[in-house]
Amino acid sequence: QVQLVESGGGLVRAGGSLRLSCAASGIIFSIYPMGWYRQAPGKQRELVAAITGAGSTNYADSVKGRFTISRDNAKNTLILQMNSLKPEDTAVYYCKVQIDLVQFWGQGTQVTVSS
């Protein structure tokens, strides 16, 4: 079955960096678009960044120029490099893949940015 496992979250000071990873199994990883989402307390889950199977990317305006999404198809891994972190980036970060009409989510990883 499809499984997504995020890692790399933690506590960092404002201005710092973190690198999130999402290990995928149970799918032909290279052909599916994938995305990173985040959910802060009391807020709706929102798209942070997405990448197609061919490597085209798009970003939320709030993270453009600071975050970079990439994928390593040989390792079935989705990556989110986060630089210049701000307290408002604090959230649980999830990776997602949609196969036909079904969405699969990881369990999430907590990112906390202190001011």
N, C-alpha and C positions, 0 to 999 in steps of 0.2 A: 504494500500500500504506500501511498504518498506520505512522506515524512519530511518536515522542515524543522531544523534545529538551529536556533540563533545562539550566538555567543559574542562576547567582547564588550558587553556593557560594563558600567561601573560609575564611580564618582570621580569627577574631574573639575578643576577650577575653570572659571570663565577664561576663554582664550586658548584652552587646551585642546587636545585631539583625542579621538577614539576611533578604533577600526572595528566595525561590526562584521561578523560573518554569518552566513546562513548555509548550512550543509543540507543538501537535498538528496533524497533517495526515493526510489520507486517510480521515477519518471525519466523520460528521455530529456534530460535537463536542457540541452542546447537549443531545443526548438521552441521553448515556451517563453513568452514575456514574463518578467517577474518584477516585483516591486517591494519597496520598503515603505512601511506605514508607521505612524506613531500615534499614541493616545496619551494625552496628559490628563491628570485627575479632573473630573468634571467636564471634560471636553470630548467631542466626537473624534473618532479615529480619522486621521487624515493622511493622504498620500504625501510622502516625502520625495521619493524618486522612483523612476521606473526605467526598465531597460528591455529592449526587444531581444529576440534570439540573435539578430544580426548585430546587436550592439548599439542601436540608436537609443538615446537617453532623453528623459525630460525630468524636470525638477520643480518642486514647489518654489514660488518666488522667495519665500522666506529662507531658503537654504542655498539658492543659486550663488555660485562663487565660493561656497564654503564646503559643501558636501560633494562627493564624487561616488557614483554608483558604477560598479563594474562586475563582470562575471568571469569566472574561470571554468570554462566548460569541461576541461580535462579533469578537474577536481569536483565537479558538480557543486560549486560554491558561488554564492552571491555575496558581494562585499559592499559595504558602505563606509567610505573614509570620511570622517567628520572632523573638520578643522575649524578653528576660531569659534569654538562652542560658546553659546550664550545660555544664561539661566533659562530662557524661554524654550530651549531645546530639551529641557527635562521632560521625559516621557518614557513610556514603555514602547520599545521599537519592535515591530513585527515584520517578517517577510511573508510574502504571499505569492502563490501561483494560481492561475485560473486555467482549468482544463475543461474544455467545452463550457458547460454552465456551472461547474462546481468550483468553488474557491477553497483552497487549502492554505491554512495559516500555521505558522510556528507558534511556540508557546510564549514568545516575547523575551526581550532582555531589557532590563532597566538601565536607563541613562539618566544620571543626575549631575547637573552642572551647578556648582556653587558660585556665588558672586564674590 
